[in-house]
């Protein structure tokens, strides 16, 4: 590689160990050869020479769900680009048990750093390698802290009220989840504070089926014109039920979701939702770990809002509900799941 780039072996080594001071032209030469050869550093050889493993561990308290699996894939890509390999380690048990196991990993010599996405009662000074923890997930890998913040539910309801909606319905999630609890609490409080009308809260389980069943259970002559669903799956289920009942979305009833799932961007209608910046928070955590492993200053944290409202086709001005007096097969939007 050094010969192909026309530089010394020491210069190539400095490039891969990210030592500052290389001229931009020299760096570009090496990068061109790396791209041409599709070169990846040999982490085993590196560890033999420098007593490094090139391995970072991510510790989880339980198996990740589908959404979190995508998050881990993103983090693995970031770590690989920095010349490391990310290995996911699932450690079940309470926080003290997991902290003891993390210390075992830290002293094993197999990892240069460890990231835990849930809090650990661990004194970093006891670990021979950097350990970075976040408070974004609990022992069951359920969102907590900022990721479970539900304050934007008020903004959703205020937006719908500004469109003329007065009659609301909430499709909730399991109340064993902090995020679902918070969304229900903010929904009920906001409805009361703004003097609006709630026609109930349906207990759901995050699934499209729960949203479908909840909307099917509403009486034919319901005054509800706005549905606030716990997530996009429940919102899609509600939209399907509305279609089957001859209710047009958003002409007869508006539906709001949460999580900005990919399917909601391409359904008909597209789902108004809340985008949660899980990726941004996890990216900051892994960057902090890499900096600590290298003995560098931690990166500056520029957190934008964790939750961001996205208005799409499933929300519109309130109707008078007259078109729902007879549940005929009036079609407007046909949901595509």
ZALUM-369914 format. One record per residue (C-alpha): x, y, z; residue in one letter. Coordinates in steps of 0.2 Angstrom, whole numbers, padded with zeros to 4 digits, always signed. Last residue first. Layout:
// ZALUM-369914
XYZA ...
END
This chain:
// ZALUM-369914
-0245-0009+0024X -0255+0001+0010X -0270+0010+0017X -0284+0014+0004X -0287+0033+0005X -0304+0039-0001X -0316+0026-0001X -0335+0027+0003X -0340+0010+0007X -0356+0014+0018X -0356+0017+0036X -0371+0029+0037X -0369+0044+0049X -0351+0044+0045X -0353+0058+0032X -0360+0069+0044X -0345+0070+0055X -0344+0089+0056X -0327+0088+0049X -0310+0093+0057X -0296+0100+0047X -0283+0088+0041X -0271+0074+0047X -0267+0058+0039X -0257+0067+0025X -0241+0072+0034X -0236+0083+0048X -0220+0078+0056X -0217+0082+0075X -0199+0081+0082X -0194+0072+0097X -0176+0072+0104X -0174+0090+0100X -0156+0094+0095X -0142+0088+0105X -0125+0096+0101X -0113+0087+0111X -0095+0092+0109X -0084+0076+0107X -0074+0069+0121X -0056+0074+0123X -0045+0060+0116X -0037+0046+0125X -0040+0034+0110X -0052+0023+0120X -0060+0038+0128X -0063+0046+0110X -0070+0029+0104X -0082+0029+0119X -0088+0047+0117X -0091+0043+0099X -0102+0028+0104X -0112+0038+0115X -0115+0053+0103X -0121+0040+0090X -0133+0032+0102X -0141+0049+0105X -0142+0053+0087X -0149+0036+0082X -0163+0037+0095X -0169+0054+0088X -0188+0051+0089X -0198+0056+0074X -0216+0060+0079X -0230+0056+0067X -0242+0061+0053X -0244+0045+0043X -0244+0044+0024X -0261+0041+0017X -0259+0029+0009X -0243+0021+0017X -0226+0026+0011X -0219+0036+0025X -0229+0026+0038X -0219+0010+0032X -0203+0018+0037X -0208+0020+0055X -0209+0038+0061X -0210+0034+0079X -0227+0040+0084X -0244+0041+0076X -0258+0054+0072X -0275+0050+0064X -0288+0062+0058X -0306+0058+0055X -0319+0062+0042X -0308+0070+0028X -0291+0064+0035X -0294+0049+0032X -0311+0045+0026X -0323+0034+0036X -0332+0021+0026X -0331+0008+0041X -0318-0002+0032X -0307+0013+0028X -0308+0018+0047X -0303+0001+0052X -0288+0002+0040X -0283+0019+0047X -0284+0013+0065X -0272-0001+0061X -0260+0011+0053X -0261+0022+0068X -0257+0007+0080X -0242+0003+0069X -0237+0021+0069X -0236+0023+0088X -0246+0027+0103X -0261+0033+0093X -0269+0050+0094X -0286+0049+0085X -0295+0065+0080X -0313+0067+0074X -0323+0058+0087X -0341+0062+0088X -0346+0044+0087X -0362+0039+0077X -0356+0022+0072X -0350+0018+0090X -0331+0016+0092X -0325-0002+0094X -0319-0003+0076X -0307+0011+0080X -0299+0001+0095X -0299-0015+0086X -0288-0008+0072X -0276+0001+0083X -0274-0015+0093X -0271-0025+0077X -0258-0013+0071X -0248-0017+0087X -0241-0007+0101X -0250-0016+0114X -0267-0007+0116X -0278+0000+0130X -0291+0011+0122X -0293+0028+0130X -0310+0037+0130X -0320+0050+0121X -0309+0064+0126X -0317+0082+0124X -0307+0098+0124X -0306+0111+0138X -0288+0114+0134X -0282+0109+0152X -0293+0093+0152X -0287+0087+0135X -0269+0092+0139X -0269+0081+0155X -0277+0066+0147X -0264+0066+0133X -0250+0070+0144X -0254+0055+0155X -0257+0044+0141X -0240+0048+0132X -0231+0046+0149X -0238+0029+0152X -0234+0023+0134X -0216+0029+0136X -0214+0021+0153X -0219+0004+0147X -0229-0007+0159X -0244+0004+0154X -0245-0006+0137X -0248+0007+0123X -0263+0019+0121X -0275+0022+0107X -0282+0039+0112X -0298+0047+0106X -0302+0065+0103X -0317+0077+0100X -0313+0096+0098X -0304+0096+0082X -0304+0113+0073X -0288+0113+0064X -0280+0123+0079X -0286+0109+0090X -0276+0097+0080X -0261+0107+0082X -0264+0109+0100X -0266+0090+0102X -0250+0086+0093X -0241+0100+0103X -0247+0092+0119X -0241+0075+0114X -0225+0084+0112X -0222+0082+0131X -0221+0063+0129X -0203+0060+0135X -0198+0042+0134X -0182+0044+0124X -0178+0059+0136X -0178+0047+0151X -0184+0029+0147X -0186+0018+0132X -0188+0000+0135X -0172-0012+0134X -0179-0022+0148X -0167-0016+0161X -0170+0002+0157X -0165+0012+0141X -0159+0029+0138X -0148+0031+0153X -0132+0030+0145X -0116+0021+0150X -0098+0023+0144X -0084+0011+0150X -0066+0015+0146X -0054+0001+0150X -0045-0005+0166X -0062-0003+0175X -0063+0001+0194X -0061+0019+0190X -0077+0019+0180X -0087+0015+0196X -0101+0005+0191X -0119+0005+0196X -0125+0003+0178X -0137+0013+0168X -0143+0006+0151X -0136+0008+0134X -0119+0001+0140X -0104+0004+0130X -0087-0005+0133X -0069-0001+0128X -0053-0009+0122X -0060-0027+0123X -0053-0044+0125X -0041-0041+0139X -0053-0050+0151X -0053-0036+0164X -0066-0026+0155X -0077-0041+0151X -0076-0046+0170X -0081-0028+0175X -0096-0029+0163X -0101-0045+0172X -0101-0036+0189X -0111-0022+0182X -0123-0033+0174X -0126-0042+0191X -0128-0025+0200X -0141-0019+0187X -0152-0034+0188X -0150-0049+0177X -0147-0053+0158X -0131-0049+0149X -0132-0048+0130X -0115-0044+0122X -0115-0035+0105X -0098-0034+0097X -0092-0019+0088X -0076-0020+0077X -0064-0005+0076X -0056+0005+0063X -0066+0021+0064X -0077+0017+0049X -0080+0000+0058X -0086+0009+0073X -0098+0020+0063X -0105+0005+0054X -0108-0005+0070X -0117+0010+0077X -0129+0010+0062X -0132-0009+0064X -0135-0007+0082X -0149+0006+0079X -0157-0006+0066X -0158-0019+0079X -0166-0007+0091X -0181-0005+0079X -0183-0024+0077X -0182-0027+0096X -0165-0030+0105X -0162-0045+0116X -0160-0040+0134X -0149-0030+0146X -0138-0024+0132X -0119-0022+0132X -0110-0015+0117X -0092-0021+0117X -0077-0013+0107X -0064-0023+0098X -0048-0017+0090X -0038-0029+0101X -0023-0019+0105X -0006-0024+0111X +0002-0013+0098X +0010-0026+0087X -0001-0041+0091X -0017-0031+0092X -0013-0023+0075X -0011-0040+0067X -0028-0046+0074X -0036-0030+0068X -0031-0032+0050X -0035-0015+0043X -0048-0015+0029X -0042-0012+0011X -0055-0010-0003X -0039-0010-0014X -0045+0006-0024X -0053+0014-0009X -0037+0012+0002X -0027+0018-0013X -0037+0034-0015X -0037+0036+0004X -0018+0035+0004X -0016+0048-0009X -0029+0060-0001X -0020+0059+0016X -0003+0064+0007X -0012+0079-0002X -0020+0084+0015X -0003+0084+0023X -0002+0072+0038X +0000+0081+0055X -0012+0072+0066X -0010+0053+0071X -0025+0044+0065X -0018+0027+0069X -0022+0022+0051X -0014+0037+0043X +0001+0036+0055X +0004+0018+0049X +0003+0024+0031X +0016+0037+0034X +0027+0025+0043X +0027+0013+0028X +0033+0028+0018X +0024+0036+0004X +0021+0033-0015X +0003+0028-0013X +0006+0011-0022X +0023+0008-0012X +0014+0012+0004X +0000+0000+0000X 
END
